[in-house]
Amino acid sequence: MLTTFAQFGYLFWCLPSGGLLQRFPVAKLMCAVQLLWGLVLIGTGFAGNFGTLIALRVLLGALEAPVVPGNFLVLGMWYARGEQPLRTGLMYTGLSVLFTGPIGWAIGFLDGEHRWRAMFWITGAVTVVWACVVGALLPDSPVTAKFVTEREKAIVVDRLRADQTGVENKTFKREQLAEALADPKTWLMVFFHLVISIPNGGLTNFSPLIIQGLGADAQRSTLLMMPTGIVQTASSYVCNGGVFLCARYLPGRQCRAAWVALGILVGLVSSVFLYALPLDAFRARLAALYMSYFYLGPYVVSLGLVAANTAGHTKKVTVNALVFAAYCASNIVAPQFFRPGQAPLYPLGVGAVLGSYVLAALTMGLYAAYCWAENRRRDAAVAAASGGQGATGAAADTSFQDLTDKQNIHFRYVW
């Protein structure tokens, strides 16, 4: 229940956090919210009643809202579209469970309520330290980076020119907000994140219960959950690494949607096994549960698509906010499919996961088809306008005008 309240805070603050990312320097904002997040987390360990816990969880969710969109804004300032998938995969993993698992197991030896309080104190302290590292080392943009020479700054900016996405612009533009809300790509990606996050919301909250239903006690369950983070990380590396290698060695081919489909297929098959295997097949069901976490790879690739296919700073922060609002809504709804009376099989929950994978695959197919058709239309329009000679010079002139992908005829979508 407390996890759900955190998602309400996240959902409530998604759009306002987009405005903050538009207005304030990204790195400084990221440092501030992570520092506050860590302090609130430590304070949660001192909560004395349920009402206080709810209020703090809502606040934690709100403070988390700018973090991932901010990470992608920073990534887009430094790396070209073909370079972003590998960095995204390295950034977005499930390796934290390799730390929280042993910590959770160790504090299981403490007495009474000190168990859950100690977890908040430890993780909060780690977050505060990390926020200080971010504040000290992360620049707001390549232009303000102290560790980059003037020549290197020019190179960084020039390398992004071909992407037609620009670097950063702090002026809020209402027309870009309106375009984001009217763009079919926005709502296809919002729906994709609404359904692809069902496995996250369901399995993250109920995997420990499933493992306990297979015979493990609560303390041992924290250790048995550790492989889920390894599978998530492997999924992120495989899918995003595959996109990166295809972009490097097959530059004329579009393959991101294909890697999304591959990751979805692995998660889909794993969910089928999780439902179909007999309850006494402990190891097989545990392996199926672990592989069901393969959804992270497609999810991260889709976040990269949002960053790569959205130009115009106001439009980008708006689309990011809507996508993460969908993520929050999904994580609020997903646990409701896992009914306590259906343990340990949870047929309704597993069925919801299966349905979400199918809908996610269909939605990504529609997204890819839209991008393909729009690229063909733009190629034809540019060829007609230039008499078949191209328009390289004109493309260069539009690179850093903070145009949206709709406004810039030279912008091409990746899919």
N, C-alpha and C positions, 0 to 999 in steps of 0.2 A: 504493500500500500504506500509506504513512504517513497519508494522509487517512482510510483505514479505521480505523486505530488511534485517531485522534482521535474518531471516532464511537463507538468502544467506551468511551472515557472519558466522553463525553457521555451515552451510554446508562446507564452504571453510576451516574452522579451525578444523573440526572433526579429520582428520588424523594427522595434526601437534599436536593437543592437546593430542592425544594418545602417541606421542613421548615424549611430556613433562611429562606425567604421568609415563612413563617408566623411564625417566632420573632423575627427581627431587623427593624429599620427598613429598608424596601425600598431607599431611595435610598443609604443608607450601605453596604448590602450590595452594591448594583450598583457603586458606586465602588470598593469593595475588590476585587471579583472582576475588574473591568476593569483595575485597576492591576496586580494580580498577573498577569493574562493578558498585558498588555503586557511586563512584566518577564520572564516565561517565554519570550515570543516573541523578545525580544532575546537571552536566554540560548541559545535554539535556534540562533542564528547562530554560537555559539561551540562547538557540539557537535562532539566529535572522533571519534565512532564511531556505528555504526548502532543499537546498543542504547540509547545516550543519546538519540538522536533519537526512538526509539519511546516511551521513558518521557516525554519532554517533550511529545510529541504527545498522549499519553493525558491528561496533566495539562492541556494546553490545552483538550481536549474537555470535561473535567470542569469547568473554570472557566467555560466558555461556557454550561453548562447553565442557570444561573439568569437569564441576561441577557434573553432574549426573554420568558419568562413574567413576569419582573419588569417589563418594559416594559408588558405588557398589564395588570398589576395597577395600575401607576401611571396608565395611560390610563383605566381604569375608575373611578379615584378622582376624576377631574376632569371627565369628559364623560359625558353621558347616552347611552343606547344608540343613539339616532338620530344622534348626533354622532360616535360612535366610528369608523364606517367611513372617513370622509374622513381623519381623523387617522391611522388605521391605515395607509391607503394612502400618506400622506405619509411616515410613519415607516419603512415596510417597502418598500425599493426595491432595485434592482440597480446603483445609480449608483456604487458603490465601484469597479466595474471601469473606470470612466473615469479613476481614479487609478492603480489597480494595473496597467492595461494599459500606459500610457506609462512607468511605473516599471520594469515588467518588460522593456519594449523597451530602455530606456536602460541598465539594468544588463547587458543582453546584450552590451554592448561591453566589459565587464570580463573579465579573464582568469580561467580555471579556476573553482575552487570559490568564489571571491569573489562570483560571480553570485548563487547561491542564499543565501549568507550575508547579502549586502547587503539582499536583500528582507526577511528577517526583522528586521534591524536597523532599517530604515526604517519598516516597518509597526508594529513594536513600539514605537518611539519615538512615533509618532502616537497609538497606543492609550494610552500613559502620559499624554500631554498631555490627551487627551479624558477620561480617568478623573478627572483633576484638575478639569476643567470640570464634570463630573457631580457630583463631591463638593462643589464650591463653590456650584453653582446649583440642583441638583435637590432639592426638598423631599421628605420622606418621605410627606406627605399634605397635603391642603389645610389641615388644622387647624394644621400646624406651619410652613406657608409664611410667610416673613417679608415677602415682597413683596405679600401679600394682606391687606387690612384685615379687622377683625372682621366688619364688615357683609358684605363680599364672601365671607368664609368661610361665613357663614350661607347666603348665596345659593347658593354652590356645593353645599353639602350638601343644601339644600332642592330644588335642581334634580334631584338624583339620587333623591329620594324616590319619584317615580312608577315608577322602574325596579324597586324592591323588591330591589335588590342590595346595599344598604349601602355603606360606605366601606372600613372596615378593622377587623379583630378579631384580636388576637394569641393568643387562647385556642384551643389545639388541641382539637378535638371528635371523638372516636372515631366517634360516630354519623354525622357528616358524611363521614368516610372510608369507612365501610361503605356509606352511601348512594351515594357516587360509584362504588364498585365494583359496585353492584347496578343502577345506572341504565342502561337500554338506550341512551340518548343518548350516554353515555360511550363505549361500545364501538363504536357506529356511527361516532363521530367518530375514535376510535382507528384503526379499519379504513380510514376515508377517508384519514387522514394516512399510513397505511402504504402505500397504493397511489398517492396523488397525489404522493408524494415520490420515486417511482421515476424519473420524468424528471429530477428534481434530482440524484439520486445518480448516474444514468447519464450524463446529458449534461454535468454539471459536470466530471466526471472525464475524459470521453472526447471532448468537443468539440474540444479542441486536437489530439487524434490524428486526428479526422475531418477537420479543416481541413488538417492536414499531409498526409493521404491525398489531398486534393484538389489538392495541389501547392505548398503554402506551407511555408517552413522554420519552425523552432521560434521564432525571434525575431519573424518577421512574424506568426506565429499569435497572439502576445500582443496585437497591435493588431487583428487580425481578430476577436478575441473581444470587443472593446469593445461592438459593437452588441447583444450578448446582454444586457448590463446595461440598455441603452436599451429593449429589448423588454420585459424584466422590469418596468422602471419604468412603461412605458406600460400594461402589463397591470394592474399594481397600481392605477394612477390610474384607468383605465377602469372596472374592476370595482368598486373601492371608491367611486369618485366616483359611479358609477351607483347603487349602493346608497344613498349619502347623498342624492342628488337624489330618488330614489323615496321615501325616508322623509320628505323635506321637502315634496314636492309631491303625493305620493300616500299620505298618512298611513294610509289604511285598507287599503292593499295590502301584502302580503308579497312581497318580490322577491329576497332574498339568494340563495336556491337557484337562481333563474333566471340571475343574473349568474355564479354558479359554473358553471352548465351552459354559458353562452356562452363563458366562458374555456376550459373544457375542450374545447369544439367547435373552437375555433381551434387549440389545441395538437394535437388529434387529426388534423385535416386537414393540418396542417403535417408531422406525423410520417408520414402516408401519402405525401405528396410526397417527403419525405426518403428513403423506401424505394423509391418507384416511379421517380423521375427517373433518367435515365442518368448514369453516372459522369462523363462528359465535359461534362455541363451544370453547369459550375463555379458560375456565378453563381446559377442557379436553386436548386441544392442548398444553396448558402450561405444564400440567403434562407429556404429551408425550415428549415434548421438554426436560424437566428435566431428565426423565428416559433415554433419548438418550445418556446422559453423562455416562452411565454405562460402556462405553468402557474402562475406566481407569483401572478397575480391571484386565481384560485380558491382557492389555498392561503391567502392572506392573509384573504380574506373568511371562510373557514372558521375561522381563528383568532379573528376577530371574533365569529363565532357561538358559539364556546366561551366567550368572555368574556361575551357578552350573555345567554346561556341558562344560566349556572351561577351560582347564588347560594349564599351561605354561604362564609366565607373559607377554611375548611379544605377544603371540597369543591372550591372553585375551584383552589387550589394543587395538589390531588391530581389533578384532571382535566387541568390544564395539564401536570403531570409525566408522566402516562400518554400524552398526545398527543405530547409531544416525545420520549418513549421510542420511540413508533411511528415518528416521523420519523428517529430515529437508526438503528433497525433497518432501515428502508427504505434509508437511505443506505449501510448496510453490505452489504445484499443486492444493490442495483441494479447496482453495477459488475461483479458476477459474470456478468451477462447479456451484457456486451460482451467477447466473446472476441477476443484478439489475432489469431488465425488467420482471423477473419472481416472484418478491415479491408479496405477503408475503408467497406464497406456496413453491416456489423454487423447482419445480419438478425435475429438472436436479440434483440439489445438493442433495436432499433427495435420489434420485435414485443412485447417486454415493455412498452415505453412505450405502445404502442397499447392493449394489454390493461389497463394501469393506468388510462388515461383512461376506458375503458368502465366498469370497476368503480367508479371514483370517481364517475361520473355516477349510476350505479344506487344507490350508497350514499347520496349526497346526496339523491336522491329519497326514499329510505326515511326519512332523517332529517327531511326536511320533512313527510312524511306523518305521522310520529309526533308532531311538534310541533303540526301542525294538529289532529289528533285529540285531543290532550291539552288544547289550548286550548278546543275545543268542549265537552269534558267538564267543564272548570272553569267555563266560562260557565254551563252548565246547573246545576251544583251551587250556584254563587253565587246564580243566579236563584231556585232552589228554596228556598234558605235565607233569602233576603230577601224572598220573595213578589213578585219581579219589580221591586223598588225599587232594587237595586244595594247596594253596600256600600263606599262611598267612605271613610267614616270608619274602618271597620275596616281598609281597605287602608293608610291613613295610619299606623295604630297599629302595623303590622307592618313598616314600611319599614326600620328600623334595629335589628332584633332579632337580626341575624345568622342568620335562618332560611334554609334551603336553598330552592331552587326547588320541591322536592317538598313541603316542609313548609308553604309559603306558598300558600294557595289563590288569592291575588290576583296571583300571578306569572303573566305571560303570555310565551310563547316567541315569538321572532322566527325566521322561516325564509324 
